[in-house]
Amino acid sequence: QVQLVESGGGLVQAGGSLRLSCSASGSIFSINGMGWYRQAPGKERELLAAIASDGATYYDDSVKGRFTISRDKAKNTLYLQMNSLKPEDTGIFYCAAPDPRTGSWDYWGQGTQVTVSS
């Protein structure tokens, strides 16, 4: 099993920045890629950014150029640097990892709230 714990959310004004962290523990040797999802009010959870074990990254178009995903394997920590935040970025941000056996995103943190005021 893998445990994921997010931190770093909060309230920020539009144009501001936040950095989210996700600490991983448990059977972390099994983790390959990791990612950040967001669930906006009234919407489904969506993948914003992901990073593979080789460092390759993916970004949704809505955050490309503003958000940066990174990973410190020595600290077992995943980060999401968020710049130029917009009110539409508001939501609960979740750290997640896929089960390497199935590829399904089965490991989730509890989420951290990010609110961007206009």
C-alpha positions in Angstrom: 0.0 0.0 0.0 1.0 3.6 -0.6 0.0 6.5 1.5 0.0 10.1 0.1 -0.4 13.3 2.2 -0.8 16.7 0.5 0.0 20.0 2.0 0.5 23.6 0.9 -3.0 24.6 -0.1 -4.6 27.9 1.0 -6.2 31.1 -0.1 -4.3 33.3 -2.6 -5.2 36.3 -4.8 -5.3 36.0 -8.5 -1.8 36.2 -10.0 -0.3 34.8 -6.9 1.6 31.5 -6.4 1.4 28.4 -4.2 3.5 25.3 -4.0 1.8 22.0 -3.1 3.7 19.1 -1.6 2.8 15.4 -1.5 4.7 13.1 0.9 4.6 9.5 -0.1 5.1 6.5 2.3 4.5 2.8 2.4 5.3 0.7 -0.6 6.7 3.6 -2.5 9.2 1.4 -4.4 6.2 0.3 -6.5 5.4 3.8 -7.6 6.4 4.8 -11.1 4.6 8.0 -12.1 2.7 10.4 -10.0 0.3 13.2 -10.7 -1.8 16.0 -9.4 -5.6 16.1 -10.0 -8.0 18.9 -9.3 -11.7 18.8 -8.5 -13.4 22.1 -9.0 -16.8 22.8 -7.4 -19.5 21.0 -9.3 -17.0 19.3 -11.7 -15.3 16.0 -12.0 -11.8 15.3 -10.9 -9.3 16.1 -13.7 -5.6 15.3 -14.2 -3.6 18.6 -14.3 0.0 17.3 -14.3 1.9 14.1 -14.2 5.5 13.0 -14.0 6.9 9.6 -15.0 9.8 7.8 -13.3 12.1 9.0 -16.1 11.1 12.6 -15.4 8.9 13.0 -18.4 6.0 15.4 -17.7 2.5 15.9 -18.9 0.4 19.1 -18.4 -3.2 19.8 -19.1 -3.6 22.8 -21.5 -5.3 24.8 -18.8 -2.1 24.9 -16.6 0.6 24.6 -19.2 3.2 27.3 -18.7 1.9 28.2 -15.3 2.3 25.0 -13.2 5.4 22.9 -12.8 5.4 19.4 -11.4 8.5 18.0 -9.9 9.6 15.1 -7.8 12.3 14.6 -5.1 12.8 10.8 -5.0 15.3 11.1 -2.1 12.5 12.8 0.0 9.7 10.7 -1.5 7.9 14.0 -2.2 6.0 15.3 -5.2 5.6 19.0 -5.8 3.3 21.3 -7.8 4.5 24.9 -8.2 1.6 27.0 -9.3 2.2 30.5 -10.6 -0.1 33.1 -12.2 -3.1 31.5 -10.4 -6.6 32.3 -11.7 -9.9 32.1 -9.9 -10.8 29.1 -12.1 -7.9 27.2 -10.6 -9.9 26.9 -7.4 -10.6 23.4 -6.2 -9.4 20.5 -4.1 -6.0 19.3 -5.3 -5.2 15.6 -5.0 -1.9 13.8 -5.2 -2.2 10.5 -6.9 -0.2 7.5 -8.1 -1.2 4.6 -10.4 -1.0 1.0 -9.3 1.9 -0.3 -11.4 0.2 -3.6 -11.9 -2.9 -2.2 -13.5 -2.1 1.4 -14.5 -5.2 2.6 -12.7 -4.9 5.7 -10.5 -5.6 3.8 -7.3 -3.6 5.7 -4.7 -4.9 9.0 -3.5 -4.2 11.6 -0.9 -6.9 13.3 1.1 -6.7 16.5 -0.9 -5.8 20.1 -0.1 -8.0 23.1 -0.8 -6.8 25.8 -3.1 -8.9 29.0 -3.4 -8.0 31.8 -5.7 -9.8 35.1 -5.1 -10.3 37.6 -7.9 
